[in-house]
Amino acid sequence: MTNQPTSAPPDADQQPPPSHAWDRWAPAWHGLFALVLALATAGALTDPRTSGRDRVLVAGPTAALAAWHWFWVRGLRAWRLPLPRLVVYFAGAAALWVPLVLLHDAYFLLAFAAYAQVFAFLPSPRSAISGAVVLTVLMTALTAPPATAV
């Protein structure tokens, strides 16, 4: 009897087609997020009202937000994570997004991606609606005019 290596069936290395819409459309969603982030950044950097200091300050949080998104969404497939880990993702994304919005209004464009992620990633309609309410409250707070001292 000879010891010949057994070979796998010809299609064993092929994975089944993705079943979740975020799996199938992941490249498009990542590209859309990157495009919106790039547009917001271009808007902030080319705006003549943006100071040189703010242009420098935009770089760090923008790069960190892109890396955060890539790690959680592309690397860990956020839509498959349990709710507590998703809360960590959204809290981190908000902590990186809010300073960008405070530096320039162009970063409000990312709200489109944020709402899409809330409804796609959160596991139930109730948690998604709760997440959308939290996001809406955050956006309302960011757009509220500053209080004036009397």
C-alpha positions in Angstrom: 0.0 0.0 0.0 1.5 3.3 -1.0 1.1 6.5 0.9 -0.3 8.9 -1.6 -1.7 12.2 -0.5 -5.4 12.5 -0.7 -6.6 15.4 -2.8 -9.6 17.5 -2.0 -12.5 17.7 -4.4 -11.9 20.3 -7.1 -14.4 22.8 -5.7 -13.4 22.4 -2.0 -11.5 25.7 -1.8 -14.5 27.6 -3.2 -16.6 29.3 -0.6 -20.4 29.3 -0.9 -21.9 32.5 -2.2 -22.5 35.1 0.5 -26.0 35.1 1.9 -26.1 38.5 3.8 -26.6 41.6 1.7 -23.6 43.2 3.4 -21.4 40.3 2.3 -22.6 40.6 -1.3 -22.4 44.3 -1.5 -19.4 44.9 0.9 -17.1 46.3 -1.8 -19.7 48.8 -2.9 -20.4 49.9 0.7 -16.7 50.3 1.5 -16.2 52.3 -1.7 -19.2 54.5 -0.9 -17.9 55.2 2.6 -14.5 56.0 1.3 -16.0 58.3 -1.4 -18.1 60.2 1.1 -15.2 60.5 3.5 -13.0 61.7 0.6 -15.6 64.2 -0.5 -16.1 65.6 3.0 -12.3 65.9 3.5 -11.9 67.6 0.1 -14.7 70.0 1.0 -13.1 70.8 4.4 -9.6 71.2 3.0 -10.5 73.4 0.0 -12.9 75.6 1.9 -11.3 79.1 2.1 -12.8 79.5 5.5 -10.9 76.6 6.9 -7.8 77.8 8.7 -4.4 76.2 8.2 -4.5 74.9 11.8 -7.9 73.2 11.1 -6.6 71.7 7.9 -3.8 70.0 9.9 -6.2 68.9 12.6 -8.5 67.2 10.0 -5.8 64.8 9.0 -5.6 62.8 12.2 -9.3 62.0 12.9 -9.9 61.4 9.2 -7.2 58.8 9.0 -8.3 57.3 12.3 -11.9 57.1 11.2 -10.9 55.4 7.9 -8.8 52.9 9.8 -11.6 52.3 12.4 -14.1 51.7 9.7 -11.7 49.3 7.8 -10.9 47.3 11.0 -14.4 46.9 12.2 -16.4 46.7 9.0 -14.0 45.2 6.5 -11.9 43.1 9.0 -14.4 42.0 11.6 -17.5 42.1 9.4 -19.4 44.3 11.9 -22.8 43.1 10.7 -22.0 39.7 12.2 -21.0 41.0 15.6 -23.1 40.8 18.8 -24.7 44.0 20.0 -22.2 44.9 22.8 -19.3 44.8 20.2 -21.4 46.9 17.8 -21.9 49.5 20.5 -18.1 49.7 20.8 -17.8 50.2 17.0 -20.5 53.0 17.0 -19.1 54.7 20.1 -15.6 54.8 18.5 -16.9 56.0 15.2 -18.9 58.8 16.9 -15.8 59.8 19.0 -13.9 60.2 15.7 -16.7 61.7 13.7 -17.8 64.4 16.2 -14.4 66.3 16.2 -14.5 66.3 12.4 -18.0 67.8 12.3 -16.9 70.4 14.8 -13.9 71.3 12.6 -16.0 71.5 9.4 -19.7 71.0 8.4 -18.7 69.0 5.4 -18.3 65.9 7.6 -22.1 65.9 8.1 -22.1 64.0 4.8 -21.0 60.9 6.7 -24.4 60.8 8.3 -25.6 59.0 5.2 -23.2 56.2 5.9 -23.9 56.3 9.6 -27.7 55.8 9.2 -27.1 53.0 6.6 -24.7 51.2 9.1 -27.2 51.6 12.0 -30.0 49.9 10.0 -27.7 47.3 8.4 -25.5 46.3 11.4 -27.8 46.4 14.4 -29.5 43.0 14.9 -33.1 43.9 15.4 -35.5 46.6 14.2 -35.9 47.8 17.8 -32.1 48.2 18.2 -31.8 49.9 14.8 -34.5 52.4 15.6 -32.9 53.1 19.0 -29.6 53.6 17.2 -31.1 56.0 14.7 -32.7 58.0 17.5 -29.3 58.3 19.2 -27.7 59.4 15.9 -30.4 61.9 15.3 -30.0 63.4 18.8 -26.3 63.6 18.3 -26.7 65.3 14.9 -29.3 67.7 16.4 -26.9 68.6 19.3 -24.1 69.2 16.7 -26.3 71.6 14.7 -27.8 73.5 17.6 -26.7 77.1 17.7 -24.4 77.9 20.5 -26.0 79.3 23.6 -25.5 83.0 24.1 -24.7 84.5 27.5 -27.2 86.9 28.8 
